[in-house]
């Protein structure tokens, strides 16, 4: 299965829903809660996100080479092959 990474905010309901969806589908994923980072670490992550999502909105989900911005259950499942 393609690697899955989520750039999220700890307080974002759409981000929480995305993590729950992946958990319910028993998908292993990495995530970064950007709002919990500080200083240079936060700046570096924001620059990384902008490469995938210039608007830097959340959640930004990366599944292999597919980028999904926002909680889009159908697109996420399709990208996972579910």
N, C-alpha and C positions, 0 to 999 in steps of 0.2 A: 504494500500500500504506500502511496505517496506520503511524504512527510507533511504534517499539518502544523501550522503556526498561527497563533492569533495575537494581534496587537489590540489590546483592550484597555478599558478604564474600569477600575474596581467598583465604581458606583453606577455603571451603565447597565440598564435593564436589558438592552439588546445584546450586550456582551455576555451577560450572565445567561441569557437564553441560548446563545450560541454555544457556550461551554457546556450547558446542560444537554443540548442536542447531541453534541459530540460524545459526552459521557453516556447518554442513553443508547447511543449507537456503538458503544464500547470502542471508540476510536482514541488511540493515544495521540496526544497533541502537546505542543509546547505553547506557552503563552507568556506575554509580558503585560502587566498592568502598568501602563505608561505613567499614570498619575501618581504612582507610588515611587517613581524614580526621581532623582534630583540632579541638578547641575549638569556636568558633562555627559553623564550616562543618559539622562533624559534627552539632551540635545542630540546625541549620537543616534538613539533609537528613533527620534522624530525624523531625522535625516533619512534613516533606513526606510521608514514607513513612506515617506514622500516618493521614494523610487517606485513603490507599488501603487500608491494612492496619493496623488498630488494634493488632494483636499485635506489629507491627514484626518479623516473621520474614522469613527469607531463603531463596531469592530471592523478591523481589516483582517480578513482570513486568507491565508495562503495555503493552498492544497496543491502540492507539486508545483506546476507552473501556472495554475489558475488562481486569479485574485478575485475575491468576493468581498464587496464592501457592504456592511450592514448585515442584519439578520435575515437571510434569505434561505429558509429551510430547504426548499426544492432545489435551488442551485447548489447548496452545500452537499446534499445527499447525492445529486447527480455527479458532482466532482469527486465524491468518495466512491462512486460506483454502487450506491445502495438503492 
